[in-house]
Amino acid sequence: MLRRRLPLLAVTALAAAPLFAQVPTPKATALKDDRAAGAAAVDVAQCKAWLHTLAGPEFEGRGTGQPGFEKAANYVAAHFKALGLEARGQDGTYFQHVPWSTTKVVADKTFVKFRKAGADVLTIPAARLGGNASTIDASGDVVLLCLDVPAAPARGEGGARRMQMPKIEGLDAIDLKDKVALVHVRQQGDDATRNPFSAFAVQQALQGKEAAAIVMTQATTPTGGMTGRAGAGRGGRANPAAGGARRQPAQPVIGGDDLAAVLAAAGLTVEGLAKAPTATPLPLTAQLSLATEEVNAPAMNVFAVLPGSDPAKKDEYVVIGSHLDHLGRRGDTISPGADDDGSGTTGVLAVAQMFAKNKVRPARSVLFVCFSGEENGLIGSRFFADNCPIPLSSIVAELQMDMIGRDEEENVEGDKGELAENNRNTVHLVGTKKLAPSLHDLCLAANKAADFAIEYDQEGMFGRSDHANFAQKGVPVAFFFTGLHRDYHQPTDTPDKIHYEKLLRIAMWVYDIGFELASQAGRPEIDPELWGKFRGGGRNRAPEAPAAPLKQGAGK
């Protein structure tokens, strides 16, 4: 799920989630006879296997543009192929490629070199550097900065901790013009109270100091190489933030034996950094040569089609989606994204198998799609909607599953007082009241078999997942979401914390809704009054889906 941009002064950090209780086992027999066999074709063990793979180490968090994402895309495509679903992507594949580029380090032209009295002390190659990758060629005398970052405030009521951007003192009188700043951050407190905004604080504190370059330090040797910036290329309509990220200055990171060697050349030790003054000029010079290039990177929407059985209706489609990507690898940190949105993608794999294994084929076609670039601004689904491989007017509805494997609880964005144990059977149904009342009614009717406690208090999430790009075009949408939790966008969002029975029940509910949409005589109509309200007066245009007749007297 796309993260809402939060003010840096109002972020809540919370502890790990408690263990969860068992939830009811899905019952395929509760569905109508024409679709029950398909629902029975998926079990909890399969969902667990799929999700443990998607959120496993091989896929490295599925960051769009990264190798792990490409592996995940191939995994989903192989599932679609095994089910016998039609490939209608580029060159006969299951892929719609989204323009995407990333910053790649040119290893043989990238290094940080330290010299003393004109003689080389140490050259650190690209393989032993971490941090941000962007092109720089700079040199200067080295100044060691040891910066103290205050600990995070103590936890308050409910376990929440109010975070603030820490202020780093003691830099006002320090001259860094044309110098290379070697920065060691001394975090106060223990691991549990470290301020997550320390890196931002350092950047803020050094702004305007006109340093030639900044080199960060850490205790261990960086692994995984320097982090390249990524974003949508031409045609992908990247948001300004993505472009800005690629223009951030380089901040290489050194550590381990390399840091010890540099300090030793200056007569210092790593242990001595704990009590070193804020600024210490070193008898060293440093040269930074960081070379990068922009290269195409793997970013694809993965989609497949189950053709409808009715020649008159097979060119109409029910779209069932999720986003395949997550935050990926960032330096040494991998965010597996089990719930966000490995759970929704597992839901798509499950629903696709239910349809494919069911003996009765619905009248309309069903299109299954796992989007890229959701975490970067809903880019993959926007590209899909703008370059749709089927006519937008042929889409009966888009059913989106995003974060369907956990229970809502108090989290980084709030939801104060929410307890996971009180939400074991809760699902948020988002967006169905905005455009097409008949789709909303259909979802409620299908819930008689699914038997969830439905809540409608998360409409603020409407614009944060891929269905929003279809709604903007005037396509009826339904967004299925079990709520935020303490592991949201954290490396701790792991597959062992997923409620697989709940996930499968939601997938079965979506399958039931999708089967009904693909089978019934009519299709959901857009309410013209709701559409006008949704689009706004000055930006109003006709929706892609059929609109119901305007009520008498409306619009006057």
Secondary structure, DSSP 4 states (H G I P E B T S, - for coil): -PPP---TTS-B---PPPP----PPP-GGGS-HHHHHHHTT--HHHHHHHHHHHTSGGGGGGBTTSHHHHHHHHHHHHHHHHTTPBP-SGGGSSEEEPPEEEEEE-GGG-EEEEEETTEEEEEEEGGG-EEE---EEEEEEEEEEEEEEPPPPPP-GGG--B--PPPPPS-TT---TT-EEEEEEEE-S-GGG--TTHHHHHHHHHTTS--SEEEEEESS---S-PBPPEEE-TTS---HHHHHHHTSPPEEEEETHHHHHHHHHTT--SGGGGG--SEEEEEEEEEEEE-EEEEE---EEEEEEE--S-TTTTTSEEEEEEE--B-EEETTEEE--IIIIIIHHHHHHHHHHHHHH-SSPPSSEEEEEEES-GGGTSHHHHHHHHT-SS-GGGEEEEEEE-S-SS---SBTTB-TT--GGGGTTEEEEESTTTS-HHHHHHHHHHHHHH--EEE---GGGGGGSTHHHHHTTT--EEEEE----TTTTSTT--GGG--HHHHHHHHHHHHHHHHHHHHSSS---B-HHHHHHHH-GGG----SS-BPPPPTTTT-
